[in-house]
């Protein structure tokens, strides 16, 4: 597999690093412009980009032990790094992996396929409570997207509280949004499919948009479902479920991938489309990215 270029679909990690350099507004605009114009040129020239030590790009040909060692090193820093300065991105090229990915503070984990099912992790991807007594009320600032997860034991744990997201995910099992019913305080999930049950448990509030699952259990303060195919039974105030049957027009930013000379526009182009309700956009075939020459999403998507 030969990779010429990888950029970020959300562009948040790359540009947040620019914002942290104490640049004035004009300097930051100029720096962003240089990034957006120079990287496509690198891709066209076949140059290998250098994203620095905070961006790790994994290839399915790499030994699982080597990948796991790098993941563990990131997590050893970010597990309790609530107010730290470190930022990390873990990027997985399409293929199969057998690893365990704990997601700490200021960490984004991303599959780089045109579909979540193009990047398959057997093991787990999980967020764990940051305090004793399974307290996840400060488990902030992390994100996962574009992956298919077959969790060991059948359940993926995502015990988080705000400033977090699960996007374009396929969980091949159950999903729990808490850790052993300890405190947790909110999160976001969109454009995702869970084959089993989603248990919100002790989550105080949660919002899901354009998702589907086999079943949902749990209610606390307020659970919001927008454009969800199978929302749980009942309505506000008992149980505290707020349902919006149809998603208003939204702008969903997802990657654009160019593989084997073909382009599947699912990012900056599709971001301009009017998307309503749940559509398994990433489940309808699409580009084969098993041998990607270029993975690119224009900044600003």
ABEGO torsion letter per residue (X at the ends): XBBABBBBAAGAAAAAAAAAAGBBAAAAAAAAAAAAAAAAAAAAAGBBBBAEAABBBBBAABBAAAAAAAAAAAAAAAAABAABABBBBBBBBBEBBBBBBBBBBGBBBBBABABAAABBBBGBBBBBBABBGGBAAABBGBBBBGBBBBBBGGBBBBBBBEGBBBBGBBBBEBBBABBGGBBBBEBBBBGBBBABBBBAEABABBBBBGBBBABBBEBBABBBBBGBABBBBEBOAOBBBBBBABBBBBBBBBBBBBBGGBBBBABAAAAABBBBEBBBAAAAEEBBAABBABBBBBBGX
